[in-house]
Amino acid sequence: MLSHQYSITQIQQIIGASATITHDSMVNNLLTDSRKINNPFTSLFFALSGRRDGHEFIGDVYQAGVRNFVVFKLPVKVDLLRDANFLVVDDVLKALQKLAIHHREKFDIDVIGITGSNGKTIVKEWLYQLLCADKKIIRNPKSYNSQIGVPLSVWQMDDQHNLGIFEAGISTTGEMERLERMIKPTIGILTHMGSAHDEGFSGPEKKLEEKLKLFTHCSMVIYQYDALLKYKARVPGKTKFTWSRKFREVDLYVFNETIISNKYYLRGVFKGKEIECLVPFIDEASIENAIVCWATMLALGYDSQVADDRLERLVPVSMRMELKQGINNCSIIDDSYNSDFQSLEIALNFLNQQNQHQTRTLILSDIFQSGLEQAVLYQQVADLLSQKNIDKVIGVGKAISAQQQLFNIPLKYFYADTDSLLMALADLTLEDETILIKGSRSFEFERISRALVQKAHETIMEINLNALQNNLNFYKSKLGPDVKIMAMVKAFSYGSGSFEVANLLQFNGVDYLAVAYIDEGIALRNAGITLPIMVLNPEASAFDKLVEFTLQPEIYSFTLFDEFVKFAQLKNIFNYPIHIKIDSGMHRLGFEDFEIETLCDLLEQNQYVHIQSIFSHLAGSDAEMHDEFTLKQIMVFEKAYHQIEKVLNYKVMRHMANTSAITRWPVAQFDMVRLGIGLYGIDSAIKNEANQLQPVATLKTSVSQVKKIKAGETIGYNRNGSLLADGKIATVRIGYADGYLRAFGNGVGKMLIKGVLVPTVGNVSMDMCMLDVSAVEVKEGDEVVVFNEEYKIEEVAKQINTIPYEILTNVSQRVKRVYFYE
C-alpha cells in the first residue's frame, strides 16, 4: 500500500470540489473502472465520461464497498447511498489529473519523461532493467501513458522511490501540456518518431512540436540528432544530449555496427574516446531502442563499461499477455516475463474476465525490486489474491516460500525454484482451470508455459483482444442514447474464438450475444457466459437444450412458431423469450409483409411466448447505390413492427442495423444494433474513420524447408508450378486443410516474409504450399505472414475475389489461436 494517504476533505480542497461528506474517510487507491475494484473501503471512484458514462456504474461500485466518489452530478437516488461521500466537480478527468499534479509535487526526485511515436514502453522497461540495481524506481505499469493512465501511474509514487520513469502518449494537440504537469520530468527522452497517430495532427512538424512539450521544464533532453535536424523551433531542455549513426557532431556517435553470434556489436565515440556495446537483439527497432538506452546511461554519468555490461544482459519485454489452450482442458494466461505488484494486479484483472473454468490458479515467482520489506510485500500480494478470489496459488522462489503463511488461499503450494515446480507438475493435477503464469524473467517461466500449453500445429492465428475492445468502443461511440449492442459471435466468432471473445464482450458490457446454432450457445453457457444469447437458426429437435441453457430463439416462419409453441405447451412453459424476424427485403429468412396480419393473430394473447425483440436485416447498408432500397427496407420493417406492437400489451426491442448501418444509417439504430464483422476491424462502409478500426487477427506460419530450383523444374501436385529462372522456393506449413484455399495457388496468393511479398508456386496442398523466395534471404523456421495489420485481410480476399468474412471463417480449428491482451 502507499505510505501516503489523503483524507476525503483534503482531496476536496485539492481538486476544488463541492461536497456531500458523511464521514472523513482515508483514500489511498484511485478507481476509474467499476469492474476492477481492489481495497474498496480506501478507494476513490472517478466517474469518468467517455464512451460510457461512469455515473451509470456508481450503484455497482457502491455495492462493491466503495464509499468515495468524484462526480460531475449527484446520482438521482443519492438518498439510497446514505454513507457515501460525493465530491462534485465540473470535469471529473481534470479533477483526477489535478490530484496527480498535487501528488507529484510532493516528491523532489529526478523523473525521466519519455515520448515519441514508437519504442516508448520498450525504452521505459529497459531503462528500468538497467537502472534498478541503483535506484528505487516508479514507472507506468505496461503502457499506461494516456490522459487516464498517467495520473493513475503518478499516484503510485511514494517515499521509497528516488527515480521516476514515465512514458507519455498523445493522439492529438492539447494533450501533452496536461501530461507534462503530472509527470513534471527533469530529464526527457525522445524515442523514434514515426507515423503513429499522424491523423491527430496537421502534419509531422506539428506532432513533433506537441511531443516536445513534455520537455518544457527538463534540465536535460536526450534525442537522436537526425530526428530534429529539420525542426525549426527551439528544442526544450537546459542541456541536450544527442546521438547519431550518421553525424559526428553529437555526444554519442555510433560509427560501426556488426552482428556477432546473433548479437549486435556497436562501436561509438563518446567524449573523444571509442567505446563499445553488445546488445542481445538484431532487429532494427530493438537496436534503435538500445542506442537510446545506451545514450541515456552515458548522459546520466554511468561508466561506459558498466553500460556495456548491463546492456548485454537486457531481456525482451513482453507487453502482452497471451491466452492459450492448455493441457487437461486448461486455459493458460502467459505473462511469464515480468513480475511486479502493479502488473500483477493488471494480470489478475484479466484472469477474472475468464469464466470458462471455475478454478482460477496463479503461478507466481518472487517479486524483485519492490522496495518493500518481504513481509510487507507478500502481505499485500496475499491480500490482493484474496480480493481477486484466487482458488489456488503456486509460489516459486525462496522469498515467496518464506512468506507462505500469509496466503489465506484454499490451495497453496510453494517451491524453491522453477526446476522443483516442473518436477512436481504431474502431481499438482492441474485440470479444467484458468492458470495465470506470472514470473520474473530470471525464473524462466517460459519453461512452465511450454509444459502446460497444448502442443499444436505451428500455423497460428493471433487475436488481439485490445484491438477488438477498441473496435467495440468505436462503435459504442457512434450509438444514440440508450441504444444496446448485440454482438455476433456465430461461426466461432468469425473464426476468432468462442469463449475467449465472448468473455471480453461480456466484461465490456455488451447487452446480447448472437450465435447461429444451439450448440454454439451451449458452448458459451458451459464457458460461464451469462449474457442473453439469441440463436439465429434454432432446430426444433433441440428445443429442450435451448430451454435448458436459457437460449432465446429467432422465430422466422409459421412452421417454426407452431413447433415452438407446441413444445412450450407440452413442457408447460410460459412467456418464453423469442425474437421475431421480419423479411423486409433481404428474402432470406423472416415473415413477409403479407404474413404479418396472420402473425399478429397468433401472437395476440399468446401465453407461451414473450416477444423479446422484433428485427430485420439490411441487404446493402454499406453501399450508396443501395440507399433507396435500404430506405424501403426500413419503412417495411417499421410498418410490421407497429402492426405487431398494437396486439401486444408491452414494449419490445427493435433492431435492424448491422455493422455498416451503425455508422451509415443512424436512423436504423432503433433500440439495439447488431455488431458483427466491425468487431474484427473490417467495415466497408467506413472511409474517413477507417484508421480508428484495428485489425484483430494475424495469421502466420513458418518455413519448413528451402530448396534451390532450376528454371523449368516443376513444383507440387500436377506439376503446375515452375520458376522462369533459377531460384529458390520455401515450403510453408499451411494448406487448404488450414483454410488457405486451393484458389490461392499458382501465383494468385502472396505471403509476407521479412517484409517482402512473395507469390505462391504450384498448387496449394492439404497441409502446405510453396512460395517463390528467390529474391529474399530465407531459412528454415522463418516467420511467414498470411495476413496482419500491414498486409490486410482485405487484400488477401481480393486475390481470390471473395470477402474477408470467408477468409476468417475458413481458418481451420486445427490452427492454434493465441489471444493477446495488454
N, C-alpha and C positions, 0 to 999 in steps of 0.2 A: 504494500500500500504506500501511497505518497505520504511523506512526512509533513507536507504542507496541507492544511485543511482550511477551508473558508466557511464561515457561518453564512447562513442564508441572508442575513441582514448585511454582512459585508459585501456579498455578491450583488445585492440590490443596489448598494451605493456605487460599486464599481461599474455596473452596466447602466446605471441611471434609470432604474425601473420603478414604476408604481407597483404597489404590492398588496396582496392579501396574505398575511402571515399568521398562521395559527400557532406555530412553535418555532423557535430559533434553532433549527437542526444544523448539523455539520455536513459539509459536502466535500468529498474527495474524488468523485467519479462523475464524468460527464457522459451523457447519453444522447444520441441523435437517432437511434434505430430502436423501435419498440420491440423488435424481435431478438435483440442482443442485449440482454439485461443481466448485469452482474452487480452484486452488492447494492440491491435496490434501496435500502434504507439510508445509504450515504450518497445516493446518486441524484443528479440534477438533469432532468429531461428537457431538451430544447426542441420545441415543436416547430421544426423547420417546414417551410412551404416550398416544395419543388414540384416534381411530377405528382407526388402525393402529399397531401396536407397533413403534417404531423399532428395537428389538432384533432384529427379524426381518431387518433390512436391513444389519446390521453386516458380514456377509460381502461384500455388494455394495460397500459403502463401502470396505472393506479392499482389495478388488480394484481399486478406482479409485485407490488410492495413499494413502488416509488411514491414519494410524497412531496417532491420539489419539482416545480415546473417553470420554464420560461416560455411565455406565450405572447402572441400578438393580441389575442382576445380571450376572455374568460369562457370556459365551457358553458353551454346553455344550462346544463343541470349541475352547476357548480355546488349547489347545496348538498348534493349527494356525495361530494368529495370533501367531507367536513374537516378532516385533519390534514388537508393538503395545503402547501404553500404555493402561491402563484405570483410570479414576477412578470408584469406586463410591460412590454416594450414595443416600439414602433417597428423594429426589424429584428427578428429572432437571430438570423445569421450574424448580423453585425454585433449583436449582444454577445454571442459566442466568441466572436473574434476579439471584441473589446476585453473580455475576460482573459483570453490568451495573451493579449498585449500586456495587460497588467501583470499577469503571472511571469511572463518573460522578463519584465523589468526588475524583478526581484533578484536576478542572478547576474553577477558580474563575471562571466566566463567567456572564453572565446567560442564563437559559433561559426561553423562553416556553412555557408548557403550555396546550394548547387542548383543551377538551372541550365537549360539547353533544350534541344529537340529530342535527342536520343542519349542514352547512357547514364541518365541521372541516378537511377536506382542502383545500377551496377557500380558506378563510381562511389556512391554513398556506402554501399555494403563492403566494397573492397577497402575503402579508407577505414571503415570500422575494423576489418581484419588486420590492417596494417598498423593501426594506432592503439588498439585496445590493450596491448601489453603495457602501455604507459599511461593511459587515460581512462577515466570512468566516463563513458560516452552515452549521451542520449541522442536517439535518431528516430526518424519516421519509421514506424513498422511498415514492412513491404513498401508499397508506393503510395502511402498516404500523403500526397503532395498537393491536394486541392484546397479550395476555399473552406471545406469542412475538415479534410484530413489534416491540414497543417495545425489548426488550433487544437485538435484532439491530440496531436503529437507533442506540441509545445507544452500542453498541460501536464505531460508526464515528467517534465523537468523537475529535478529535486536536488536537495543539498549534497547528495553523494556525487553528482556529476561535475566534472571540470572541463568538459568539451561537449559541444552540441554539433551534430551534423544533420542538416535538414535539406531536403530537396524541395523545390517549388515548381509546380507545373501550372501553366496558364493556357487557355484556349482562345482568348480574345483580349482586347485592350481593356485597361482599367482594373485588371485583377491583381497585377503584381504589387502595386503600392500597398494593398491590404496585407499580402503575404509578407512583404518586407517589414512592415511594422510588427508583425507577430514573431517572425524569425529573428529580426534585428541582427543580421550576420555581421561579424567583424572581418571575416575572410570570405571571399567569393570565388566560386569556380564555375566557369562556363564550359559545358561539355559540347559535343558535336552539334552543330546547327544544321538541321535537315528540313524536310518538307512537312513534318508532322504539324497539324493544326494550322497550316497555311491559310485555310479558308476563313479563319477568325480574324485575319489581319489584312490591311490594304496591300501589303507586299512584304517581301523578306526583310527589307530595311526597317519597316515599322515593327515587325515581330521581334527583331533583334533589339530595337530600342526599348520595347516593353520588357523583354527578358532582362536587360541590363539594369533596369530599375531596382532589381533585387540588391544590387551592389552599391546603392546610393551612399550608404554610410560606412562602407568597408574600408579598413585600413590597408588591405591588400586584395588584389584580384588576380586570379590565375587563369590564363586562357591561351588558346592557340593563336599565335601571331597572325597566321594566314587568314583566319576567320574574320578578323576585324580590320583587315587592310583597307577595304573599301568603305568602312564605316566612317561617316563624315563628322559625327558629333563626338564629343569628348567621352572617352571611356571612364566610367567612375572608378573610385578607389584612389587612396593616397599614394600607394605604390603599386606597380604592376610586375607580375612575374609571367614572362611569356615563354612559350616553347614552339618549336617548329621542326619539321622534317625537310624543309627547303631552304630556309633563310638562316644565315649565321648570326645576324644581329639580334639575338634573343638570349634569354637567360639559360635555357636548355636547348641546345642544338643537337638533334638526333641525326647523325650523318651516315650511319651504317646499320643495316638490318639483315639478318641471316637466320634461316631455320636450321637448328641443330637438334637432332634426335627428337623431333616433334615438339620442340620448344623454340621460342623466338628470342634471338640474341640481338640486343640493341646496344649500340655504342653512341655516346654523346659527348658533348663538350659543355662543362659547367664551371664557371669561374676560371676559365682558361685552362682547365685540366680535362683530360679524357677520362670518362667514367663508363661503366658498363652495367648492363642489367639483363637478366634472363627471366623470361615470362613463360609460364606453362600453358600458353594458348597460341594458336597460329592464325585464327580468323581475324580479319581486318578490324571489325568492331571492337573485339577484345583488346587488340594491340593499341588502338587509339585510347580506349578507356584506361589501359595500363599506363600509357605515357602520361595521361592526366594525373594519375595517382603518383607516378614517379616524380613529376614536376611538383606536385603538392608536398610530398615528403621533403624534397630539397628546399622548397620555399619555406617550410616550417622549421628548417635548420637541422634536419636529420643528416647524419653522415652518409655519404654515397654508398659505402659498403653495407651499412645497416639497411638502407633502402633496397639494395640489390638482394640481400639475404631474404628479406621479408617478401618482396615481390615474387621471388621464385617459389614461395610457398603459398601463393594465392590459390584459392579453390573456387570452383564455379559457384555462381549464385543462382539458386533456384527460386524464382519469383512466383512460381505457380505450384499449387497442389495438384496432384494427379489422382483421379479416381479411376480405379481399375477393377476388373473382375478377378477375385482371388480364389484360392483353392477352398474346397469344402463349403461352397456356396457363401463365401465371404465377399464383402466389398472392401477394397483396400484404398485408403487415402494416404498417398505417399508424399510426405513433406519431410524427407529424411536428410536434408542438407543444412538445416539450421534449427537452433532451439534457443529462444529467449522467451521471457514471460509474455511480452506483447504479441509476438507471432503465435505463441501457443494459444492465446485467447482467440485470435482470429481463426486458427485451425479448428478449435473446438466449436466455434460457431458454425463452421461448415459441416463438421461432424453432426451437429444437432439438426441440420437440414435434412439429413438422411433418415428415411423412415422404413427402408426396405428390410431392416433386421431389428429385432427387439433389443439385442445386446449391443452396447457401444463400448468399444475397447480402445485403450490408449497404450501405445508402446512409447515410452519417454526415456530419453537419456539424461545424464547430468546436464544442468544448465550452467554455462560458464559466463564470466564477466558480468554478473548481475549487480555487483557492488553491495550485496546484502550478505549478512551472516547466513550460513547454511540453514539453520533452524528457522529463521525468519522467511527466507526464500521458499523453502519447501512447505512451510505452513501456508503461505499464500497460494502455492500450487495446489496443495491438498484442498484448500477452501474453494478454489476455482473448479476443481474436478467435482466436488460435491454439488456446487451450484449448477454445473452442467450435466448432472445426473449420469456420470460415467459409471458403468457397471463393473468394469474390470480394468485394472492398471497393471502394466508390466514395466517396472523400472529397471534401467540398465545403467550401472555406474556406481562407484564407491560412495559418492556423496548422497545420491538419492536413496541408496540402500541403507545408509546410516540413519536416514530420517524416516524410514518406512512406517514407524509407529504413528506418524502424523496423519497417515492416509486412512480415512474412515470410508473405505470403498468395499463393497461386498466381496469382491475377489481381487486379491493383490499378490503379485509375485515380483521378486527382486533378484537381480543377477549382477555380478561384479563387472562383467564386460559382455560385449556382443557375442564372442565365441561361446560363452556359457549359455546365453539365451538360445543361440542356434542349436546347440546340443540338446536343449530341453524342449524345443518347439513341438516335437511329436507328442510329448506328454501333456502339453497345455490344452489339447483338444479344442483348437480354435475352429469353430464351426458355426455357420449361419449368424455371423455378426459383422458389424462395420468396424474396421480396425484403422485407427489413425496412427501412422508411424511418424514420430516427431523426434529428430535427433540432431545433436551437434555433429558437425562434419567428421570430427576425429573418430566417432564411433562407427563409421562406415555402415550406417543403417541401410544403405542400398543393398547390402547383402541380405538383410531381413526381408526387404521388399522383394527381391528376386526369389526368395524361398516361399513367399506367401502368394505371389501373383501367379495366376493360372498361365501356364505356358501356352502360347498361341502363335498363329501364323504371323510372319514378320511384316506383312502388309497391315497398316494401322490407319484407322480413321480417328483423327484428333478432333474433339469437340470442345470449343472454347465457351465455357459456361458464362464467363464475363461478357463475351460478345452477345450471347443470347439474352442475357439480362439487359444489356444496353439496348438491344433492339426492342425488347418488350417495353422498356421505359420510353423509347422514342415514340412508339405507337400510343402509349398511355398519354403522352403529352399532346396528342392530336385529338383526343376524345373530348366530347362535350361533358358537362357536369353530370355526374351520376351514371354515365354510360359504363356498363360492365364489359368484361372481356371473357370470351370463351376461347380457350387455346386449343388448337387442333394438334393432337398427339397421335393421330392414326398412323398406320404403316410404320410402326417403330419410331414415331416422331420424325417422319420423313427421313428415316434411315439413321437418325441421330441418337436413338436410345429410348428406353421406355421410362422406368422409374427415375433414372438419372436426370432426365429433362423434367419430368413431372414434379419431382421433389423441388427443383429450383422454381418452377412456376407456382407451386403451392406456397413456397416460402415467400415469394414476391407478390402474393395477393391477387392472382387471377381468380375469377369467380366461378368458372366452369372449365371442364375439360371435355373434349370430344374424341371418341375413338370410332373406328369403322365397325368392329365386331365385338360381340360379347366377351370373347376370350381375352381380347386386349384390355377391356375394362376390368376383368377378373384379375389379370396380372398386376394391374395398378393397385387394386384393393389389397391384394396379397403383399404388395410392397409398401403398404402403410399410407396410401394416398386416400385422403378423406374428402376431397372436393367433390361436388356433384359432377357426375360423368354422364354425358349423353352418348348413346350408341346409335350410329347413323344407319346401320344395316342389321337390325336385330333379327335373329332367326326364331321362328315360333317354337321350334323344337328345344330351344334353350331358355324359354321364358322363366323357368324355375330358377335357373342360375342367375338370370338378370335380376330377379327379385331378391334372391338370397344375398347378392352382393350390392344391393341398393343402386343399381344402374337404371338410367332413365331412357326409354326407347324413343326413337324417332318413328312416328306413325305417318306413312306416306300414301296409304291406299285403304280402301274399304275392307279388302281381304285381311290385311294386317290388323286393322282396327277391330274387326269382328273376332279374329283369333285371340287378340289380347284381352278383349272384354270377356270372352268365354273362359279364358284362363283365370281371369280375376274372379269371375263368378264361382268357378269350381274351387278356387283356393280361399274364397271368402275374403277377398282383398278389396278395400275401398279407397277411393281418392288417390290412386297410384299416379305419380307424376309422369306425364308423357309430353312429347313435343310434336306439334302438328306441322308437317311440311307442305308448303304451298308451291305448286308449279306455276311460276309467274312468267315463264318463257324459256327456261333452260331445257325443258322437255326431257328430263332425265328421271326424276322421281317427284312425287307430290300430287296433291289434289288440284285438279284444274278448275278454272273459273265456273264451268257449268255444274261441277260437283259440290260446290260449297254449300248450296242450299240443303242438299241431302245430308251433308256432313253436319250442318247445324241441327238438323232434326235428331241425329244420333247423339249429339253432344248435350242437347238440352235435357236437363235433369238427370244426366248420367251419373250415377253414384260410384261407379267403379274406377273412373279415371279423373285426374285433375290436370287441366291443361297448364303445364309449366311455361311453355312458350309456343308462339306461332312464328314460323320463319320461312324464308325462301332463299334462293341462291342466284346471284347475278352471273350472267353468262359472259359479259365483256366489259367489266367495270374498269379495266386497266387502259382501255383504248378509246381515244376520242371519236374514232369512226363509229363506235357503237353507242355513243351517248344518247341518241334518240331512243334506241331500243332499251337502254338502261332506265331511262325515264318512264318508258311504258311499263317495264317490269315493276318499278316502284309503285306506280299507280295501281296495277293489278293486285299487288300484294296488299296495299293499304285498303283497297275495296274488300278483299277477302277477310282481312283482319277485322274490319269494322262489322262485317256481317256476323262473324263468329262471336265477337265481343258482345253483340246485342243479346245473344241467347245465354251467355254466361253471367253469373252473378258476382264475378270477381275480375280483377285486372290480371292480364297475363303479359309476360315479356314479349317484345317483338325484336327479331334480329334478322338482318339481311346482308349487311356489309361484310364482305370478305377482306383479305389483306389490302388489295388495291383500292377498294372502296373506302377504306378508313380515311385515306388522305384525299382521294378524288371526289368522294360523294359524302360529305359530312351530313347531308340531309337524310342519308340512308343509315345513319348510325343507330337510330331509334333507341331501344333500351339496352342493347348489347351488340357487340361486334364479334365476328369470328376471325381470329388471327391465326394464320397458317404459315405459309412459306416466308412471310416477312420476318417471323421469329428467327429464321435461319439466315437472314441478311439479304434476301432476294425479293425485290418488288419492282416489277417492270413499269409500274405507274409513277415511280418516284424518279425525277430527273435532277432538279436542283438540289435536293436534300439527300441524294444517294449516298454521299460520303458520311452521313450520320448513321447509316446502317453498317454493321460489321459482319463480314462472312464468318460463319460459325464453324464450318467443317474444313478440315485439311485431310486429304487422302494421300498417303505416301507409302512407298515400298522401298526396296533396296536391290542392288545389283547382285545377282547370283554368280555371274561369270562374264568375262570379257574375252572375245575372240577376234583374231585378225582374219579378215575375209578378203579374198581376191575378187576383183571385178568379175561379175558374171556368175559367181558361185551362188547356188540357190540356198535359201534360208527358210526353214519352217515347213509346216504341212503343205502339201500340194505344190511345193516348190514355187510359191508365188512371189517370194521376196528375193532381191539381189541388190548389189551396190553397183553403181556405174563406174566407180574407180576403186582401187584397193583402199581398204579402210578397216573399221572396227565395228562390231556390234556388242551391245550389252544385253544379256538376258536378265529380265527383272521379274520379281516374284508377284506378279498379278496377272490374272487371266479372266476369261468370261465367267468362270465359276465365282469369282470375287466381285463381279459386277462391271468389269471392264470389257464391254461388249465386243463381239467379233467385228462389228461395223467400224471400230477404230483401227483395224489392221491396214497394212499396205500403205502406210504413209498418211492415212487420214487423221489419226490421232497423234498428239505430241505430248511429251512429258518434259519436266524441268529437271536438269541435272547441273549442279554448280552454276545456276543462274542462266543456263543456256537451254532453249527449247530444242528438243531433238525428236525426229519423227519415228514412228513405228516402222518396222521392216517385216514383211511377210504377214501371214495370218496370226491372229491372236489365238493362243492355245487355251486350254481349260484353266491351267494354273500359272501360266507365264506368257510373256511376249518379248519381242526383241526390238531394240532401239538402235538407230544409226548414231553412233557416238564417235564417228571418225574425226570430228573437229573438237572433241573435248577430252581432257585427261581424266580418265575414269578408272577406278579399281574396284575389286570385289568388296561388297559391303557399303559402298557409297549410297547416300540417300537419293531417292528419286521421288519427285513430287508429281502427283497426278493432277491435283488442283489445290490451291491455297488462297491466301488473301491477295497475293500478287497475280498469280495465274488463275484467274477466277473461273468458277464452275460454269458461268455463263458462256465463256469462250470454249470450254470443253464441250458443252451441249451443242453449240453451233456446228462443231466439226461433224456431227452425225445428224444434223437437222432435227434436234429434239429440244426438250426444255430441261431446266435444272432439276425439276421435280423427279423426272425419270432417272437422271444420273444419281441423285441422292438415294432414292428408294431402291435402286438396283444394287447398291453396295451390300454384298452378302453378309449374313450373320457370322460367317466364319472369319471375317475381317475384324480384328480386335478393336474395340472402341476404348479410347483413353480420354478421360474428361479432365480438363484443366480449369482451375478456379484460383483466382488471386484474392 
